[in-house]
Amino acid sequence: MSAFGLIATPYRIIGAVVLLVMLAGGLAWRFQDWRYGRQLAEQARLHGETLNQLTLAAATRQQAEQGRRLALEQRLSTSEQNHYRVLSDVQRDQDRLRDRLATADVRLSVLLDAGAGAVSATSRAGSMDHGAVRARLDPAHAQRIVAITHDGDRGLTALQACQAYVRTIIR
């Protein structure tokens, strides 16, 4: 054997070892790549499932909110219809009273104070005021009084409608 052959043998062994190390390293990298790839795929699948669940939950909440909104709109519509009906009934009654006052079919009168604690000795049959003195109002004044009470009735009706609206919203 030559000296060159003896020297070459350790280089061959070193080269073979380096080649084996490189192959083992490459295989290790491929194994890591395969393992991490599988983990990433599983993670992506779980993330997709989580997103689907969140989307379904959000859709369910949105549908529930739409249902509540529709129910509220229906309640408010009913309340508004009731308010309109009450308002028109009050208007009709006020118009009827105004017409009756204008035709003198009915007359407004006021109870006059006959003195502190004084009660008339004579009372009329069927009278609840024990003969108290009453004065009839002029029809023009009666019309103004009816107009004032009409405005008050409309205000009370509007207040009741507002209260019903707030109760409906709060529910």
C-alpha positions as CSV (number, residue, x, y, z in Angstrom):
1,M,0.0,0.0,0.0
2,S,1.1,3.3,-0.7
3,A,1.2,6.2,1.6
4,F,-1.3,7.9,-0.6
5,G,-3.7,5.0,-0.1
6,L,-3.4,5.1,3.7
7,I,-4.0,8.8,3.7
8,A,-6.9,8.6,1.3
9,T,-8.7,6.0,3.4
10,P,-9.4,8.4,6.3
11,Y,-10.5,11.1,3.9
12,R,-12.9,8.5,2.4
13,I,-14.2,7.7,5.8
14,I,-14.6,11.4,6.7
15,G,-16.3,12.0,3.3
16,A,-18.6,9.0,3.9
17,V,-19.4,10.3,7.4
18,V,-20.0,13.8,6.1
19,L,-22.2,12.4,3.4
20,L,-24.2,10.3,5.9
21,V,-24.5,13.3,8.2
22,M,-25.8,15.4,5.3
23,L,-28.3,12.7,4.3
24,A,-29.4,12.3,7.9
25,G,-29.7,16.1,8.3
26,G,-31.8,16.2,5.0
27,L,-34.0,13.4,6.3
28,A,-34.4,15.2,9.6
29,W,-35.4,18.4,7.8
30,R,-37.9,16.4,5.7
31,F,-39.3,14.8,8.8
32,Q,-39.6,18.1,10.6
33,D,-41.2,19.6,7.5
34,W,-43.7,16.8,7.3
35,R,-44.4,17.0,11.1
36,Y,-44.8,20.8,11.1
37,G,-46.8,20.7,7.9
38,R,-49.2,18.2,9.6
39,Q,-49.4,20.5,12.7
40,L,-50.1,23.6,10.6
41,A,-52.8,21.7,8.6
42,E,-54.5,20.7,11.9
43,Q,-54.2,24.2,13.3
44,A,-55.7,25.6,10.1
45,R,-58.6,23.1,10.3
46,L,-59.2,24.0,13.9
47,H,-59.1,27.7,13.1
48,G,-61.6,27.2,10.3
49,E,-63.9,25.3,12.6
50,T,-63.7,28.1,15.2
51,L,-64.4,30.7,12.6
52,N,-67.5,28.7,11.4
53,Q,-68.8,28.4,14.9
54,L,-68.3,32.1,15.5
55,T,-70.1,32.9,12.2
56,L,-73.0,30.6,13.1
57,A,-73.2,32.2,16.6
58,A,-73.2,35.7,15.1
59,A,-75.9,34.8,12.6
60,T,-78.0,33.3,15.4
61,R,-77.6,36.5,17.4
62,Q,-78.4,38.7,14.4
63,Q,-81.5,36.6,13.7
64,A,-82.6,36.9,17.3
65,E,-82.1,40.7,17.2
66,Q,-84.1,41.0,14.0
67,G,-86.9,39.0,15.7
68,R,-86.8,41.3,18.7
69,R,-86.8,44.4,16.4
70,L,-89.7,43.1,14.4
71,A,-91.7,42.4,17.6
72,L,-90.9,45.9,18.9
73,E,-92.0,47.4,15.6
74,Q,-95.2,45.5,15.8
75,R,-95.9,46.6,19.4
76,L,-95.1,50.2,18.5
77,S,-97.4,50.0,15.5
78,T,-100.2,48.7,17.7
79,S,-99.5,51.4,20.2
80,E,-99.5,54.1,17.5
81,Q,-102.8,52.7,16.2
82,N,-104.3,52.8,19.7
83,H,-103.1,56.3,20.2
84,Y,-104.6,57.4,16.9
85,R,-107.9,55.7,17.8
86,V,-108.1,57.4,21.2
87,L,-107.1,60.7,19.7
88,S,-109.8,60.5,17.0
89,D,-112.4,59.4,19.7
90,V,-111.5,62.4,21.8
91,Q,-111.7,64.7,18.8
92,R,-115.1,63.3,17.8
93,D,-116.4,63.7,21.3
94,Q,-115.1,67.3,21.5
95,D,-116.6,68.1,18.1
96,R,-119.9,66.7,19.2
97,L,-119.9,68.7,22.4
98,R,-118.9,71.9,20.5
99,D,-121.8,71.3,18.0
100,R,-124.3,70.7,20.9
101,L,-123.1,73.9,22.5
102,A,-123.4,75.8,19.3
103,T,-127.0,74.6,18.7
104,A,-127.9,75.3,22.4
105,D,-128.8,71.7,22.7
106,V,-126.7,71.7,25.8
107,R,-125.6,74.6,28.0
108,L,-122.7,74.9,30.3
109,S,-123.2,76.2,33.8
110,V,-121.0,76.9,36.8
111,L,-121.7,76.4,40.4
112,L,-121.7,79.7,42.3
113,D,-120.4,79.9,45.9
114,A,-123.3,81.0,48.0
115,G,-121.1,81.7,51.0
116,A,-118.8,79.7,53.2
117,G,-120.6,76.5,54.2
118,A,-124.0,77.8,53.3
119,V,-126.4,75.2,52.1
120,S,-129.7,76.2,50.6
121,A,-132.7,75.1,52.6
122,T,-134.6,74.2,49.5
123,S,-133.3,71.4,47.3
124,R,-134.8,70.3,44.0
125,A,-135.9,66.7,43.5
126,G,-133.2,64.7,41.7
127,S,-130.6,67.4,42.3
128,M,-127.2,66.4,43.7
129,D,-126.1,69.9,44.6
130,H,-128.8,70.5,47.3
131,G,-130.2,73.6,45.6
132,A,-126.8,75.3,45.0
133,V,-127.0,78.3,42.8
134,R,-125.8,77.8,39.2
135,A,-125.2,80.3,36.4
136,R,-125.3,79.5,32.7
137,L,-122.3,80.5,30.6
138,D,-122.5,82.5,27.5
139,P,-122.1,80.0,24.5
140,A,-119.0,81.9,23.2
141,H,-117.3,81.4,26.6
142,A,-118.5,77.8,26.7
143,Q,-116.9,77.2,23.3
144,R,-113.6,78.7,24.6
145,I,-113.7,76.5,27.7
146,V,-114.4,73.4,25.5
147,A,-111.4,74.4,23.3
148,I,-109.2,74.7,26.3
149,T,-110.3,71.3,27.7
150,H,-109.9,69.8,24.2
151,D,-106.2,71.0,24.2
152,G,-105.8,69.5,27.6
153,D,-107.4,66.2,26.5
154,R,-105.1,66.1,23.5
155,G,-102.1,66.8,25.8
156,L,-103.1,64.0,28.1
157,T,-103.6,61.6,25.2
158,A,-100.2,62.5,23.8
159,L,-98.6,62.0,27.3
160,Q,-100.3,58.6,27.6
161,A,-99.0,57.7,24.1
162,C,-95.5,58.7,25.1
163,Q,-95.6,56.7,28.3
164,A,-96.9,53.6,26.3
165,Y,-94.0,54.2,23.8
166,V,-91.4,54.2,26.6
167,R,-92.9,51.2,28.3
168,T,-92.8,49.3,24.9
169,I,-89.2,50.3,24.3
170,I,-88.1,49.3,27.8
171,R,-89.6,45.8,27.7
